[in-house]
Amino acid sequence: MERVIGLGGPFIKANDPKAMVAWYEKHLGISFNGTVYTSWEFANEDGSKRTGSNVLSFFKQDSDYFAPSEKKVMLNFIVKDLFALLEVLKSEGVQLVGDPMDEEYGKFGWILDPEGNKIELWEPPQ
C-alpha cells in the first residue's frame, strides 16, 4: 500500500498572518490574492495540469486547528487512499486525531508523530 505520495505543504502559526503574507509577497514574490494561503497547481512535465497542489498557509497563533499539538508548524502530506491508510496507521499504534473529513477539496485525516507534531493527511479529489 502506498502511504505518503507527496508534500501538500506547510501550515505556519504567526503572530500576524497578514503581515507574514505581505512579507512573503514583497520579498519572495508569492501571491496570496488577499488571503492567508496560496497554492501551486500540480503540472506534468509537458505543462498539462494534474489533480492536486502544494499549499502554503498562515494561521493565527491562537488557532486551534493544530490542536492538540502545541507546535507552530503542521505539515500536510498527500496520500492516495486516506481511509485505508488511517486504518493501517491505527493498527500500528499511531495516534489519530479527530474524525476524518470528506470535503469538496479532498479527504482529510490527522495524526500525531512521536513528538506531538500534528500531521494532516490529504487525499485530493479525483
Backbone as ProteinMPNN parsed JSONL, in Angstrom:
{"seq_chain_A": "MERVIGLGGPFIKANDPKAMVAWYEKHLGISFNGTVYTSWEFANEDGSKRTGSNVLSFFKQDSDYFAPSEKKVMLNFIVKDLFALLEVLKSEGVQLVGDPMDEEYGKFGWILDPEGNKIELWEPPQ", "coords_chain_A": {"N_chain_A": [[0.847, -1.184, 0.0], [0.61, 2.145, -0.925], [1.705, 4.966, 0.894], [2.395, 7.989, 1.998], [2.498, 10.219, -0.731], [3.432, 12.633, -1.485], [4.254, 16.081, -0.631], [1.912, 18.142, 0.76], [2.051, 20.664, 1.882], [3.382, 23.286, 4.08], [1.855, 24.466, 7.093], [1.703, 27.328, 8.994], [1.858, 28.838, 12.151], [1.398, 32.226, 13.05], [2.155, 35.386, 14.572], [1.03, 37.587, 13.335], [-0.667, 36.907, 10.752], [-1.406, 38.283, 8.36], [0.625, 40.19, 8.07], [2.772, 38.49, 7.674], [2.047, 37.37, 5.209], [2.224, 39.692, 3.624], [4.998, 40.143, 3.777], [6.022, 37.795, 2.531], [4.911, 38.133, -0.004], [6.123, 40.559, -0.842], [8.959, 40.108, -0.587], [9.497, 37.534, -1.573], [7.907, 37.24, -3.753], [5.552, 35.78, -3.828], [2.22, 35.292, -4.53], [-0.699, 35.845, -2.696], [-3.251, 36.595, -3.147], [-5.022, 38.226, -1.546], [-5.639, 36.57, 0.592], [-4.716, 34.346, 3.343], [-3.364, 32.169, 2.494], [-1.835, 30.227, -0.119], [-1.504, 28.453, -3.234], [0.075, 26.056, -5.388], [-0.627, 24.681, -8.391], [-0.426, 21.281, -9.418], [1.552, 20.073, -12.122], [2.214, 18.29, -15.13], [5.255, 17.201, -16.802], [4.986, 18.167, -19.399], [3.543, 20.425, -19.024], [0.809, 20.179, -18.771], [-2.042, 20.121, -16.625], [-2.512, 18.361, -13.51], [-4.311, 16.534, -10.981], [-4.299, 18.099, -7.821], [-2.253, 20.079, -5.527], [0.352, 22.159, -4.112], [0.466, 23.742, -0.962], [0.809, 26.762, 0.901], [0.252, 28.094, 3.978], [-0.846, 30.445, 6.424], [-1.656, 30.691, 9.874], [-3.459, 32.099, 12.636], [-1.907, 32.671, 15.84], [-3.497, 31.76, 17.961], [-5.057, 29.829, 16.828], [-6.954, 26.848, 16.82], [-6.628, 24.804, 15.099], [-4.325, 23.283, 14.929], [-4.394, 21.774, 17.176], [-4.288, 18.709, 19.041], [-1.665, 19.507, 19.248], [1.015, 21.607, 20.346], [2.727, 22.882, 18.753], [4.189, 25.16, 16.282], [4.119, 24.655, 13.619], [2.544, 22.711, 11.131], [2.606, 19.915, 9.101], [1.344, 18.993, 5.902], [0.573, 16.131, 4.232], [0.304, 14.428, 1.119], [-1.812, 11.776, 0.237], [-2.88, 8.572, -1.116], [-5.1, 6.784, -0.562], [-6.896, 7.67, 1.8], [-8.688, 6.752, 3.917], [-8.166, 3.98, 4.101], [-5.442, 4.092, 4.721], [-5.503, 5.388, 7.219], [-6.673, 3.377, 8.769], [-4.648, 1.428, 8.697], [-2.549, 2.847, 9.947], [-3.683, 3.229, 12.471], [-3.821, 0.569, 13.337], [-1.143, 0.15, 13.67], [-0.58, 1.51, 15.91], [-0.394, 4.266, 15.8], [-1.282, 7.522, 16.844], [-4.425, 8.742, 16.187], [-6.108, 11.791, 15.35], [-9.078, 13.35, 16.038], [-11.973, 13.125, 13.814], [-11.944, 11.815, 10.489], [-12.432, 13.855, 7.549], [-14.525, 14.43, 4.715], [-14.412, 16.473, 2.18], [-15.278, 18.931, -0.382], [-12.86, 19.644, -1.506], [-11.22, 17.557, -1.038], [-10.216, 14.667, 0.976], [-9.567, 14.481, 4.459], [-7.444, 13.674, 7.185], [-5.989, 13.293, 10.468], [-3.001, 12.891, 12.369], [-0.699, 12.244, 15.115], [2.798, 12.673, 15.482], [5.645, 10.995, 17.09], [6.679, 13.081, 18.701], [4.613, 14.753, 19.2], [3.826, 16.405, 17.112], [1.339, 17.58, 15.011], [0.047, 16.091, 12.121], [-1.313, 16.528, 8.975], [-3.145, 14.546, 6.8], [-3.888, 14.305, 3.431], [-6.08, 13.513, 0.887], [-6.365, 14.335, -2.324], [-9.206, 15.48, -4.308], [-10.664, 13.358, -6.816]], "CA_chain_A": [[0.0, 0.0, 0.0], [1.315, 3.424, -0.898], [1.323, 5.81, 2.025], [2.533, 9.382, 1.566], [2.974, 10.319, -2.113], [3.928, 13.982, -1.736], [4.067, 17.09, 0.404], [0.857, 19.108, 0.466], [2.639, 21.953, 2.213], [3.458, 23.663, 5.49], [0.921, 25.404, 7.71], [2.552, 28.003, 9.971], [1.226, 29.805, 13.046], [2.101, 33.509, 13.031], [1.55, 36.428, 15.409], [0.254, 38.446, 12.441], [-0.663, 36.23, 9.457], [-1.455, 39.224, 7.231], [1.966, 40.766, 7.923], [3.602, 37.439, 7.079], [1.679, 37.325, 3.799], [2.806, 40.88, 2.983], [6.44, 39.92, 3.668], [6.254, 36.771, 1.512], [4.589, 38.731, -1.303], [7.128, 41.578, -1.18], [10.332, 39.635, -0.683], [9.625, 36.273, -2.304], [7.083, 37.288, -4.952], [4.475, 34.79, -3.758], [0.917, 35.956, -4.494], [-1.704, 35.223, -1.835], [-4.556, 37.059, -3.638], [-5.885, 38.749, -0.491], [-5.923, 35.553, 1.61], [-3.533, 33.97, 4.123], [-2.829, 30.919, 1.953], [-1.658, 30.184, -1.565], [-1.227, 27.094, -3.689], [0.654, 25.861, -6.706], [-1.247, 23.506, -9.009], [0.496, 20.296, -9.969], [1.598, 20.006, -13.581], [3.084, 17.273, -15.703], [6.425, 17.789, -17.453], [4.582, 18.878, -20.613], [2.784, 21.613, -18.634], [-0.606, 19.887, -18.551], [-2.372, 20.062, -15.198], [-2.988, 17.115, -12.915], [-5.007, 16.781, -9.726], [-3.533, 18.375, -6.622], [-1.484, 21.315, -5.427], [1.1, 22.414, -2.883], [-0.149, 24.865, -0.259], [1.495, 27.461, 1.985], [-0.843, 28.756, 4.685], [-0.559, 31.009, 7.742], [-2.751, 30.644, 10.836], [-3.263, 32.91, 13.836], [-1.288, 31.947, 16.954], [-4.497, 31.126, 18.824], [-5.841, 28.86, 16.064], [-6.994, 25.508, 17.416], [-6.542, 23.826, 14.017], [-3.17, 22.424, 15.153], [-4.619, 21.049, 18.434], [-3.789, 19.013, 20.373], [-0.254, 19.892, 19.212], [1.37, 22.961, 20.78], [3.762, 23.329, 17.821], [3.855, 26.281, 15.407], [4.086, 24.201, 12.23], [1.905, 21.43, 10.85], [2.822, 19.508, 7.72], [0.255, 18.34, 5.198], [1.103, 15.171, 3.273], [-0.653, 13.903, 0.149], [-1.932, 10.321, 0.278], [-3.756, 8.039, -2.167], [-6.331, 6.187, -0.036], [-6.85, 8.165, 3.175], [-9.388, 5.94, 4.91], [-7.414, 2.731, 4.275], [-4.194, 4.412, 5.411], [-5.8, 5.647, 8.626], [-6.876, 2.077, 9.425], [-3.329, 0.814, 8.858], [-1.817, 3.601, 10.969], [-4.304, 2.914, 13.763], [-3.393, -0.787, 13.714], [0.275, 0.24, 14.018], [-0.454, 2.246, 17.159], [-0.259, 5.711, 15.584], [-2.402, 8.251, 17.448], [-5.276, 9.508, 15.283], [-6.673, 12.992, 15.971], [-10.376, 13.725, 15.484], [-12.598, 12.289, 12.798], [-11.611, 12.227, 9.13], [-13.446, 14.671, 6.87], [-14.614, 14.311, 3.266], [-14.843, 17.795, 1.72], [-15.22, 19.083, -1.836], [-11.464, 19.802, -1.92], [-10.472, 16.366, -0.673], [-10.437, 13.969, 2.244], [-8.561, 14.888, 5.427], [-7.307, 12.973, 8.449], [-4.884, 13.855, 11.244], [-2.278, 12.014, 13.283], [0.404, 12.866, 15.85], [4.053, 11.927, 15.446], [6.085, 10.691, 18.458], [6.983, 14.284, 19.474], [3.406, 15.557, 19.358], [3.543, 17.25, 15.954], [0.149, 17.164, 14.275], [0.264, 15.914, 10.693], [-2.555, 16.418, 8.216], [-3.084, 13.673, 5.637], [-4.85, 14.847, 2.473], [-6.306, 12.824, -0.383], [-7.03, 15.291, -3.215], [-10.365, 14.934, -5.018], [-10.327, 12.708, -8.1]], "C_chain_A": [[0.885, 1.238, 0.0], [0.816, 4.232, 0.286], [1.395, 7.259, 1.584], [3.104, 9.405, 0.154], [3.46, 11.724, -2.453], [3.683, 14.89, -0.556], [2.978, 18.051, -0.033], [1.337, 20.506, 0.767], [2.679, 22.212, 3.695], [2.345, 24.623, 5.886], [1.675, 26.003, 8.889], [1.734, 28.959, 10.82], [2.065, 31.076, 13.057], [1.393, 34.489, 13.952], [0.642, 37.323, 14.582], [0.273, 37.824, 11.044], [-0.664, 37.184, 8.264], [-0.103, 39.888, 6.995], [2.918, 39.746, 7.3], [3.326, 37.334, 5.583], [2.322, 38.493, 3.058], [4.312, 40.697, 2.778], [6.745, 38.913, 2.561], [5.948, 37.308, 0.118], [5.7, 39.682, -1.746], [8.495, 40.97, -1.47], [10.519, 38.36, -1.498], [8.758, 36.22, -3.558], [5.97, 36.262, -4.995], [3.149, 35.524, -3.62], [-0.074, 35.162, -3.65], [-3.118, 35.683, -2.193], [-5.517, 37.469, -2.532], [-6.252, 37.753, 0.593], [-4.655, 35.29, 2.423], [-2.989, 32.603, 3.692], [-2.671, 31.051, 0.444], [-1.383, 28.744, -1.964], [-0.625, 27.121, -5.083], [0.067, 24.577, -7.261], [-0.171, 22.569, -9.542], [0.425, 20.334, -11.49], [2.52, 18.865, -13.989], [4.254, 17.967, -16.397], [6.056, 18.57, -18.705], [3.744, 20.12, -20.31], [1.305, 21.363, -18.409], [-0.862, 19.718, -17.057], [-2.772, 18.653, -14.787], [-3.56, 17.441, -11.547], [-4.03, 17.036, -8.591], [-2.776, 19.681, -6.682], [-0.658, 21.296, -4.151], [0.559, 23.693, -2.287], [0.834, 25.449, 0.746], [0.426, 28.278, 2.677], [-0.39, 29.237, 6.053], [-1.819, 30.994, 8.592], [-2.435, 31.578, 11.993], [-2.68, 32.038, 14.943], [-2.311, 31.178, 17.785], [-5.404, 30.144, 18.079], [-5.808, 27.506, 16.762], [-6.885, 24.413, 16.351], [-5.382, 22.853, 14.218], [-3.351, 21.541, 16.395], [-4.762, 19.549, 18.164], [-2.314, 19.413, 20.405], [-0.079, 21.337, 19.662], [2.381, 23.582, 19.813], [3.248, 24.436, 16.905], [3.72, 25.873, 13.945], [3.36, 22.863, 12.155], [2.163, 21.12, 9.379], [1.586, 18.805, 7.19], [0.903, 17.427, 4.164], [-0.021, 14.657, 2.389], [-0.627, 12.376, 0.218], [-2.903, 9.865, -0.807], [-5.091, 7.538, -1.64], [-6.388, 6.485, 1.458], [-7.461, 7.191, 4.17], [-8.676, 4.608, 5.157], [-6.121, 2.995, 5.043], [-4.437, 4.677, 6.89], [-6.02, 4.35, 9.395], [-5.541, 1.379, 9.677], [-2.559, 1.518, 9.97], [-2.361, 3.309, 12.364], [-3.849, 1.539, 14.247], [-1.922, -0.826, 14.117], [0.509, 1.049, 15.293], [-0.242, 3.738, 17.012], [-1.492, 6.402, 16.15], [-3.136, 9.065, 16.388], [-5.863, 10.683, 16.055], [-7.993, 13.316, 15.281], [-10.897, 12.724, 14.473], [-12.179, 12.758, 11.415], [-12.772, 13.0, 8.51], [-13.367, 14.43, 5.37], [-15.238, 15.603, 2.758], [-14.752, 17.867, 0.199], [-13.787, 19.188, -2.347], [-10.594, 18.655, -1.416], [-10.875, 15.76, 0.651], [-9.267, 14.296, 3.17], [-8.609, 14.009, 6.672], [-6.072, 13.5, 9.154], [-4.309, 12.815, 12.182], [-1.269, 12.851, 14.066], [1.647, 12.013, 15.675], [4.538, 11.714, 16.879], [6.399, 11.913, 19.317], [5.793, 15.231, 19.582], [3.129, 16.532, 18.239], [2.31, 16.714, 15.238], [0.481, 17.135, 12.788], [-1.094, 15.756, 10.034], [-2.29, 15.539, 7.005], [-4.216, 14.07, 4.702], [-4.89, 13.989, 1.215], [-7.046, 13.793, -1.296], [-8.235, 14.656, -3.901], [-9.931, 14.349, -6.361], [-10.78, 13.532, -9.268]], "O_chain_A": [[1.795, 1.365, 0.819], [-0.364, 4.18, 0.632], [0.516, 7.713, 0.851], [4.073, 8.704, -0.138], [3.86, 11.981, -3.588], [2.995, 14.525, 0.398], [3.097, 18.702, -1.071], [1.07, 21.436, 0.007], [2.094, 21.47, 4.483], [1.947, 25.486, 5.103], [2.232, 25.265, 9.702], [1.001, 29.794, 10.292], [3.294, 31.016, 13.073], [0.173, 34.434, 14.101], [-0.398, 37.77, 15.065], [1.131, 38.168, 10.231], [0.005, 36.923, 7.264], [0.278, 40.125, 5.849], [3.772, 40.105, 6.49], [4.254, 37.223, 4.782], [2.899, 38.307, 1.987], [4.843, 41.054, 1.727], [7.63, 39.149, 1.738], [6.646, 36.976, -0.839], [6.162, 39.619, -2.886], [9.116, 41.285, -2.485], [11.593, 38.135, -2.055], [8.852, 35.274, -4.34], [5.492, 35.907, -6.072], [2.972, 36.303, -2.683], [-0.266, 33.964, -3.858], [-4.086, 35.208, -1.599], [-6.693, 37.107, -2.565], [-7.094, 38.054, 1.439], [-3.634, 35.943, 2.21], [-2.245, 31.962, 4.434], [-3.309, 31.896, -0.184], [-1.064, 27.911, -1.116], [-0.793, 28.075, -5.842], [0.237, 23.507, -6.677], [0.86, 23.009, -10.05], [-0.63, 20.593, -12.069], [3.473, 18.527, -13.287], [4.243, 19.187, -16.56], [6.736, 19.537, -19.047], [3.285, 20.796, -21.231], [0.605, 22.242, -17.907], [-0.004, 19.233, -16.319], [-3.289, 17.868, -15.582], [-3.311, 18.522, -11.015], [-3.061, 16.299, -8.41], [-2.667, 20.311, -7.734], [-0.927, 20.525, -3.229], [0.227, 24.63, -3.014], [1.603, 24.716, 1.369], [-0.248, 29.08, 2.03], [0.346, 28.547, 6.757], [-2.916, 31.251, 8.096], [-1.267, 31.821, 12.295], [-2.918, 30.831, 14.99], [-2.031, 30.077, 18.258], [-6.403, 29.68, 18.63], [-4.76, 27.07, 17.238], [-7.031, 23.23, 16.661], [-5.436, 21.722, 13.735], [-2.537, 20.649, 16.636], [-5.318, 19.17, 17.133], [-1.766, 19.635, 21.484], [-0.927, 22.186, 19.39], [2.841, 24.701, 20.041], [2.041, 24.632, 16.763], [3.257, 26.662, 13.121], [3.541, 21.995, 13.009], [1.959, 21.972, 8.515], [0.877, 18.117, 7.923], [1.681, 17.879, 3.325], [-1.151, 14.472, 2.842], [0.44, 11.763, 0.253], [-3.657, 10.671, -1.352], [-6.128, 7.846, -2.227], [-5.983, 5.664, 2.281], [-6.823, 6.84, 5.162], [-8.591, 4.156, 6.299], [-5.745, 2.212, 5.917], [-3.655, 4.234, 7.731], [-5.6, 4.233, 10.547], [-5.328, 0.806, 10.746], [-1.98, 0.864, 10.837], [-1.599, 3.16, 13.319], [-3.531, 1.363, 15.423], [-1.499, -1.736, 14.83], [1.65, 1.25, 15.708], [0.058, 4.417, 17.994], [-2.614, 5.931, 15.964], [-2.56, 9.959, 15.768], [-6.091, 10.591, 17.261], [-8.023, 13.533, 14.069], [-10.348, 11.637, 14.297], [-12.068, 13.961, 11.177], [-13.93, 12.828, 8.889], [-12.283, 14.247, 4.818], [-16.444, 15.809, 2.887], [-14.207, 16.963, -0.434], [-13.522, 18.856, -3.502], [-9.369, 18.773, -1.374], [-11.752, 16.266, 1.352], [-8.121, 14.381, 2.729], [-9.684, 13.649, 7.15], [-5.199, 14.09, 8.518], [-5.026, 11.971, 12.719], [-1.013, 14.008, 13.735], [1.577, 10.785, 15.713], [3.902, 12.21, 17.81], [6.39, 11.81, 20.543], [5.943, 16.377, 20.005], [2.278, 17.409, 18.389], [2.246, 15.532, 14.9], [1.122, 18.048, 12.267], [-1.922, 14.956, 10.471], [-1.328, 15.757, 6.269], [-5.369, 14.164, 5.123], [-3.869, 13.767, 0.564], [-8.229, 14.056, -1.08], [-8.288, 13.437, -4.062], [-8.953, 14.795, -6.96], [-10.579, 13.138, -10.417]]}, "name": "protein", "num_of_chains": 1, "seq": "MERVIGLGGPFIKANDPKAMVAWYEKHLGISFNGTVYTSWEFANEDGSKRTGSNVLSFFKQDSDYFAPSEKKVMLNFIVKDLFALLEVLKSEGVQLVGDPMDEEYGKFGWILDPEGNKIELWEPPQ"}
